[in-house]
Amino acid sequence: MDTRTLGATGPQVSALGLGCMGMSALYGDADRAESIATVHAALEAGVTLLDTGDFYAMGHNEMLIGEALRTAPAARREQALVSVKFGALRDPDGNWNGYDGRPAAVKNFAAYSLQRLGVDHIDVYRIARVDPDVPIEETVGAIAELVEKGHVRHIGLSEAGAATVRRAAATAPISDLQIEYSLISRGIEDEILPTTRELGIAITAYGVLSRGLISGHFARDRQLATNDFRAHSPRFQGDNLQRNLDLVDALRTIAEAKGVTVAQTAIAWVLSRGEDIVPLIGARTRERLAESLAALDVTLDEAELAAIEKAVPADAAAGERYPQAQMAHLDSERR
């Protein structure tokens, strides 16, 4: 598999990473055995970057990845690089209670993650959302101390605005910024992407299929379970959903003319945006993983890119990325 580098200070990783959140939380029920088999299939295919969060089902996802790594062939296990987000506060009922970026909390979160994952270090460590009550310099400084002690290899950021990225990078070397980026989520292009490129920081792009919305597999009349995040997401509601699926139909015309799937076209578009961008695919099954990995063989020429731009213009999506309450937790300059 092709490789890319996570910025000037980060590791070399596969051109696609695997986002594992959906194997534990937020997208309805998942099959544990199939999830582990999907991680194994990804490693076998040459995927090296596995992304998780310590708050995904309150540690469940980290333990799942730990099990997948323990049961993978040694050579595949050794090639895996684990990226962990921390800081989100939960309660036993699954509610979200803000973020904690205090240095003592950073080290506490890391200690638990190392145990759940069953590893002696975390390859990339990042706060999931900037804590508005703690200067980013303090949070990043605490991770830098973990790097010095060998518990963490590289420092990342997540959903941070351009000014915050600059402040973090002035504190310690930053490998990458994990942030939503897709055909219908292009907010990073104006200020954030130019800033990361200036500073030599990579982008790990999550939501490249917009939580399945632009995968080509989401039916207009689909009923979502109450434990599925998308049941409460503005882009999946009422007229917003129908307008967004109109965009998918326009993209489908281009994909079918090329002989590829809608999902492969959407992933290939993100891959085309630069060697400093590593898309994270959220496949929960081996079937969806195989479809996504085939995007690596899709090359979009200038005419096709122009057609995609016309079919799905920037800012064409209907509805916000998150419900209002979650939008409030984004870095203030990033909303």
N, C-alpha and C positions, 0 to 999 in steps of 0.2 A: 504494500500500500504506500502511496505517496506520503511524504511527511512535510510538516511545517514546523516553524520554531515559535514558541511563545515569547515573542519580543526579544529584546537585546539581552535579557538576563535569564530567560526561561529555558525550559528543556525542549528538546525536539519531540514532537508528538505526531500521531497519525493525522492525516488531512481531515478526517472526521473523528469526533469524539462521541462517546455514548453518554447521554444524560439519563440517569437511572431513577429520577424522581417518580415517574409514573408507575414504576414497579412496586411502589409502596403506598403512594398517597395521591390524592387530589383528582384522579381520573377514574374513580370507581374501583371496583374490586379487581385484583390482579392475581395471576397464577404464580405462586412462588417457584415451583419447579420450572415453569416455562421462563420465568424471569432469569433464573440462574443459568438455564440452557442458553438464553439469549446473550448473557454476558460472556459465557464460554464461546459461543459462536463468533461474537465480536472480537474477542482476543485471538481466536483461531484465524480470523480474516485479516488480522494485522492492526486492529484498533488498539491503541495504547492508552488513550485518555478516558478515564471513567469519572463522571461527575456526580456528586451527591451533596447532601446537606445533613447536618446532624439533627435537624428538626423535621426531616421528612418522616412522617409517622413516628415522631419522637424516638429516633434512633433505629427504627426498623430497617431503613434503607442501608445504613452503614453496616448493620449486622448481616443483611442480605449480601452486600458486596463482599464483606469479610468471608462469608461462606463460599461465595463464588470463587474468590481467590484461593482459598484453602483447597478447594476441590478441582482447581484447574491444573493442567500439566505444569510442572515447575518452570519450564522455559516461557510459557505464556504468562504465568504469574509474575515472573521477574520483569517482563516487559511492561507491565501495567503501571500507569501513573495515575494516582488518585487525587482528584481535586475536591476539596471539602469547603462548603459554606457553613458558617456558624453565626450565632448571635440572635436568631429569632427566638422569642420567648413564647412558650406554649403552656397550656394547663391540661389536666387529665381529661377534660372534655374536648380537647382539640382546638380550643380557642387560641387566637393570636394576641399577644400582649406586648407588642413593641419589640425593640432590639436593644441589646446590651453590648457595647463596644469598649467597656472599661478594661484596662490591662489585666486586672485580676480575673475578670470573667473570660477574657480571651484564653488565658492559660488553663483555666478550669475547663472550658469547652474542649480544648485540644486534648487534655488528659483523658477525657471520656471518649473522644473520637478514636484515639489511638487504641484504646481497649476494645471498642466495638468493632473496629476494622481488623484488629489482630495484626497490626503493622508496627514497625519501630519508628516510622516517620510518615508524615503527610507530604505529598509532593507539591501541591499548591494549596494554600490556605487563605481564606478570604472571608470578610464579614458579608453577610447576605445583603444587608442594606446599611447604609451609613447611619450610625446612631447620632441623632441630632443633638444629643446632650453630651457627647464626648468628641473632642477634636480628633479628626482623622489621624493626625500625627501621633496621638497617644495609642490608638488602636493599631496602626501600622507599626509603631515602635515596639509594641508588645509582641507582634508576630516576628519582627526582626530579632528579638531576643530568643524566640523559639528557634529561629534559623541558626543563630549562633550556637545553640545547645544541641543542634542536630535533630530536633523534633520535627522541624519543617524544612523543606528544601527551597521553596519559592513563595513569594508573596503575591497574591492577586487582589483584585477589587471586584465589586459587583454592583451594578446599577448606580454608579457614581457619575456625577456631572463633571464637565471639563475642569472647572476650578478645583474641585475636590481631587481629581486625578493629579493635577499639578502639585497640590500640597502633599499628597501621598508620595509622589515620585521624588519630591525634594527631601523626604524623610528616609526612604530606603528604596532599593531597586524593586520595581514592580514588573512582574512578568506579563500579566494580562489583565484585561478588564472583561468580566463576564457580563453580558448585557443582551437584551432582546434585540434581534435584528433579523428581519425577513422582508419579503416583498411588500408586506402590508404593515410593517413596523420599522420605519426608516428614520426615526428621530435622531439617530446618532450621526447622521451624515453631515449636519450643519456645523456642529462645534466639537462633539466628542471624538469622532473618528479623526479629524484633522489633528486634534490634540494628542491622541494616542500615537499617531504616526510621527508626529514631531518628536515625541519622547521615546520612541522605540518600544512601545507597549503593544502587545498583540490584543486581538479581540477574540474571545471565545463566545460565539453567538448562539444563544439559546432561543427556543421558539421559532426555529427556521421554518416550520410548517404551521406556525401560529396555533399550537395545541391541537393540531389535526384539522383546523379550519381550511387550510389550503393544501391539504394532502390529496384531495381528489376522492377521498373515501367518506366524507361527511355528508349524509343525506339531509335533504331539506326538512324532512318530517321526523328526524331522529329525536327520540325522547331520552334525555339524560337523567341518570340516577341522581338522587339528592346528595350523594357523597362525591359527586363529580364536580370539580371546581367550575367547569364550563357552564353548568346549570345556572351559575350566578354571574357569569362574565358578560359584560355588555355586548361584546362582539357576537355572542351566540344567542342574542335575544331578539325575538320578533322581527321587525323590519330590518334591523341591523344584520341579522343572520342572512336574510334573503338577499340583501344588497351585497354582502360579502361573498355569498355563493355565486352571485352573478359574475363577480371578478374571477372566481375559480373556473366558471364555465368558459370565460374568455381565455384563460390560461390553458384550459384543456384543449382548445382548438389548436393552439401552438404546439402543445406536447404531442398530440395525436399526429400532427403533420410531421413531426420529427421521429415518431415511432417510440416515444418514451412516455412514462407516466407523469401525471401532474406533480406528484411528490418529487420525482427525480428532477423535473424542470425547476421547481422551487429551490431545491437544495443546490443544484448546479448554478443557479443564479447567485446564491450567497457565496459559493466557492469562487465565482468569477469576480467578486468584488475586491480581491486582493490576497496575496500570499500571507498577509498578516492576520487573516480571518480564518478561524477554525470553527466550522459549524458543529454544534452538538445535536445529534439526532436522538429523539426520545422514543425510540422503538421499544415496545414491551414484548414483542414476539419475534421469533426467528424469521418469520415471513416478512414482517415489516422491516426488520433489519436488512434482509437481503435486498429488498426494494431500494432502501435508502443507500446502501453501499454501492449499488449500481449507478448512482448519480456521479460517482467518480469517473465513470467512463463517458459521461455526457459533456461535450464541449459545445458551448453556445457561441455562434459567430456574431458579428456586429449586427447583421440584419435581424437575427433572432433576438438579440438583446434589445434592439429597438422595438421589435414587435411586442416583447414582454412589457417594456416600459409603457407602451401605448395601451396595452390591455389592462395593466395594473399600475396606474400612475402612483407616484408618491402621494401620500395623504388620501388615498382613495378609500381606505378602510372606514367602515361605519362602526362607531363605538370605541370606547377607551380599551386599553389593554387589560386593565384590572377594574374590579369594582371600586367605587369611590373610596371606601375605607382603606383599601390596600394602596391606592394611588397616593394617599396621604403619607404613607411610610417611605415613599421614594425620596431620594435626595432632592431637596427643594428646587434646585436648578435643573433637575432631570425630568420633572413631571410633564 
